[in-house]
Amino acid sequence: MAGATIVVLDGDETGQELLEAALAVLDPEVIGLPVELERFDLSLENRRRTANAVCTEAAAAMRVAGLGLKAATITPEGADDVGSPNRLIREGIDGTVIVRTGRRIPGVTPIAGIHHPITVCRMAVGDAYGAEQWREPSAGDELAFRTERISRRVCRAVAEHAFRIAAAGDDGPPARVYGGPKWTVSPVYEGMLKEEMDAAAERHPEVGYEPVLIDATYAGLVGGAATGPLVIPTLNRDGDLLSDLVMPMFGSIAGAESILLSLDDDLRPAVAMAEAPHAQPTFSELLAQGELALGEREYATAVAAFRKAASLVGRIRGDTDHRFAVLDGHRRSGLERVGCCGRRCDPFIGRFDGLSLRGHGFSCNAIG
């Protein structure tokens, strides 16, 4: 039986611990499939030593393998330091879309009446990130400038992928595409994404579509707009901020994985890289509620991060012979092999109450 190659990007501190927890699941006894791991050291020390060359090498390997799993990494503050590897990785694999979905965490009460999944589908490149910046003196004052840009290709990818996610209904019933940029104030720049959202809506008339300005989107999320599953397409920085609002609404910023996608000419995923959730303080908050034993949250979400990448890309491609579908095709038998019942998933986690297994493509007697 053919296996799969996964490019593993080692990181720093707690992020590395979560990565190791995810890798512990990739045992042939568990997934029923041989997996080859190709590892690259993206720790801050090694990025400094190689002047970020290791980031370029890792991205090239992911373009070949098609699957990646990344640990969280430290971004130094100095302007002359190596900076964040994320932009280099995204550009290196021609990543265009980042997907992050907030879901109910068993035992944790959400806020603002949030119960249905909310997916943020954001640009992976462009916008405020990587923009040219400079300052100039002006009549005794100082002016700061920033040159941002977005492309229609990336706007189209974000919009189309958002509608495909909504139509697929991976986390339950079909979702509604909601939100958008501030196209009224910025019709030329931000309006480009809105134009592609409108075009995607015409291609997917079966999907509910409610375009809302980004500021009204924030207000709507805490004001009752999430009456069903939502998918929100966004610009790069808008999505970065929105994700960090949506995830805590379900109880923890660490409650959902982040998936970077590179899409082909038909806007189908060609490369998928999952990054396990992190942010250690939020684990303490969950532990304080008495719902989780030490280590369970880290283990469960790290496992979810890898599984989501494999199953998402396999389902979207719809090609069981494709390398991305290989792991997807074995996820069910793997869980049955370890006796998953939806409430106790040893040896995956120990005592853990589910974490939306259905949303990750899992199946067992307890959840159908």
N, C-alpha and C positions, 0 to 999 in steps of 0.2 A: 504494500500500500504506500503510495507516495506521501511524503511529509510536506512540511512547510518550513520556510526560513523566516525567522523573525529577527529584525535588527533591534538590538537592545542598546539603549542609550543610558549608561550609568550616570548618576547625578551626585547630589550632595545631601548629607545629613538625613533628616526625616524622609525626604523624597527618595533616597536610596533604600531606606528600610522598607518603604511601601513597594518599591519596585521588586525587591527580593521576595516579598510576600506574594506578589503576583506571579513571579517566575516559579515559585514553589508549586504552583498549580500545573505547570506545564510538564507534568510527568506522564509518560505514555500510559501508565497504569490508570491515570485519571481521564485523559482525553482520548485514549484509544488511537493515538496517532503519533508517529515520530516527528519531533520538532527540532530543527537545528537553530541554535541561537548564535547570532553574530554580534559580538559586543564591542562597543566603543565607549571610552572613558571620557565623559563630558563633565567631569568634576571641575571645579574652578581651578584647581591646581594644574590639571592637565591642559585645560583651555589656555591658561597663561603660558604653559611650557611650549605648546604647539602654535601659539599665536592664532588660535581658533581654527587651525587647519583640520583638527579632528572633527569639527562640525561639518566641514565640507565633505570629508571622507564618509561620515555617517549618512549624510543626505544622499550621496551617490549610491551607497549600499542599499538604502531604502527604495530608491528608484528601481533597483533591480529586483529586490525581494518583494516589495509591495506592501509589507507589513512592518510596523515599528512599534516599540513600546518604550516610552521615555520616562525617566525619573525627573522629579522637580530639581531645578538647578539654582545655584546662587547667582544673582546678578550684582556685581560690584558697582559702587556708586561713582567711582572716579571716571571722568570723561575720557581719560587716556588709558583706561583699563580695557579688558576684553568685552565688556558689555554682556548683553543677554544672548544666549545661543539660539533662542527661539526664532528670531527674525532670520538668522542664517539658515536654520533648518527649513523654515517655511519657504524661503526663496529657493533653497537648494533642491527641494522636491517639487517646486512649482505649486505649492499649496495655495488653494484659493478660498477654502471654506473651513471654519471651525464650528463644531457642533457641541453644545452642552445642554443636557436635559435635566431639569429638576424634577424629582419624583418623591412621593411619600416615603418617609423612613419609618418603618414599623416601630411603634412605641414612642414616636416623637410627634407632638402636636404641632401642625403648621400654623402660621399666622395669616391674618387677613382672609380667612376662609378659603385658603388655597388647598385644593384636594387633587385636581387633575394635573397631569404632566405639563410642563412649560419648557419648550425647547428654544434656545437662543441659537440662531444660525447666522454667524457673523463673517465678515471678510477676514481672511487670514493675513492679507498683505495690504500695503498702501494706507491711505488716509493719514492719520497723525503719526503713525509709526514709520520710522525711517525718513521722516520729512526733513528737508534741509532747514536749519535754524541759524539765525544770526542776530546780532544786536548792533545798533548804530546810535551814536550821540546825535542829539537834535535840540539845538537852542537851549542848552542847559539841562535837558532831559535825556532819557535813554529809551530807545524804541527797540522792541523785540519783534522779529519776523519769523514766520514759518511757512514754507512752501509745501502744501499737501497736494496729493493727486490720487485719483481712483481711476480705474479703467472700466469700460463697458463690459469687457470680457468677464471681469471678476464680479461686477454687479449682476450680470446675467447668471453666473454660476451660483451666487448666493440666493438669488430669487428662485431660480429653477429648483435648486436643491431643497429650499424651504417648502415649496409646494409638493415635491415628491415625498418628503418626510411626512407632511400633513396627510397626503393621500394614502400612504402606506399604513398609517395608524399602528405603528409598532408598539405603542404603549397603551393600546386599547382602541376605542372608536376613532374614526378619522378626525384629524385636528383642524382647527381654523387658523389660517394665516392672519396674523394680527400685528399691528404696529407699523413702523417705518421710520424714515429719517425726517428731518425738518425741511421738507421740500418747499414749503411756502416761503421761508426765509432765504433758502439757498436753492433756487430752481435749476441753476446750471450744474452746480456741484452735487449736492445731495439729491437733487431731482433726478439724476441719472439712475440711482437705485430705484426710486419710485417708478420710473418709466419701465424698468425691467420687471418690477413686481406686477405692474399692470399687464404687461405682455405675458408673464407666466400665468396670471389669473385667467387670461383668455385661452391659454393652452390647457388649463386644468379647471374647466367649469364645474367639475364635481366637488371642488374644494371650497369651503367657505372662506371668504376674503373680506377683511375689515381693515383697510389702511388707516392708520392713526399716527399723528405726529409723535415724535419720540418723547416729548415732554408729557403729552397726554397718555402715552403708553405707560410711563412710570406711574402716573396717577391712576390709570385704569387697573393696573395689576394689584394695587392695594385698595382699590375701590369696587372690586367685584366683577371685573371684566372676564376673569378666568372661570367662566361657568362650564367650560369643557376644556379639552386639551388645546393648547396653543402652540404655534410655531411663529417665532418673531425674527424676521430677516433684518439685519442691521449693518451699518458701517462698522469699521474695525474698532474704533475707540468706543462707540456707543455700545457695541456688543460686549466689550471688555467690562464696562461699567455695569451694564444690565445683568450680565451673568452673576456678578457679585452681589446684586440685589436679589435675583430670583432664587439662588441656591439657599441662602439663609432663611428665605420664606418657608422652605420645607424643613428647616431645623439645623442645617449645617452647610457652610460653604464647601465643606469637604465631601458632600453627599453625592457628587456626580463627577464622572470622568469627563475629560476634554478630548475631543477627537479632531485631529487635523486631517483634511482630505485634499488630495490632488485629483482633479477631475480630468478625464480625457476629452476628446473633441465632441463626444456625444453627451458630455456632462455626467458621465458615470465615473465612480471612484476608481482611480488607477493606483493610488497609494493611500494607505490609512495609517496614521500614527496615533496611538492612544497614550495619554498622559494620566497616570493615576492621580486622584485628587489628593490634596494636601492641606496645609494650614493647621498645624498641631493644636493651637488653642481651642479650636472648635471641638476636638475630641474630648477635651476636659469638660466642656459644657455638656456633652452628651453623657459622659460618665457621671457627672454630678446629678443627673436626673435619675440615676439608678437603672437605666434601661440597658446599658451595654457594659460588658466586662472588658477590662483592659486588653487592648489588642484586637478586639473583634471588629470594630469600625474600620481600623486601618486595613485589616486583612480583607474584609468584605468588599470595601470599595476598590481596593487594588485589583482584586479578582475581577470585579465588574468592569474595570477599565479595559483590561485586555479582552475579555469576552465581548464587550460591546463593539470593539473595533473589528474583530473577526466576523461576528455575526452580522453587523450592519453592512459591511461591504459585500459579504457573500449574498445577503438577501437582495440588496439593491442591484447587483449584477445579474442575479437570477441564473447564474451559470454554474452548475454543480461540478463541472470539470475544471473550472478556473481556480487558480491558486488561492484566491481570496475565499472561495466557498469551501475549501477543504476542511478547515476547522469548524466552520458553520455546520457542515454536514455531520459532524461528530459530537456536537455539543450535547445533544439529548442522550446519546448512549453513554457519554462520559459521566453525566450526572446520575444516570441510573446505576452506573457501575459503583459510584460511591454512596448510593442509597439516599439521594436527595429527596426530601419530602416537602420542601418549601418552608420548613420551619427548623429543621436541624440538618445542617449540610456538612457534617464531618466527612473527610478531613479538610474540607474547604475552610471552615471558619470555626467550628465548635458550636457553641450556643449562639445562634443568630436567627433572627425572626424574619428572614425573607429577602429584604432589599429589592423589591420589585423584580423578582426573577423572571416573570413573564416578559417584562420590558427588555430583558437581555436575551430573549430567545430561548430561555430555559423551559423545561417541561418536567413535571413530576405529578404524582397523584394528587398532591394537595392543591395545586394551582391549575391543573388541566393542561 
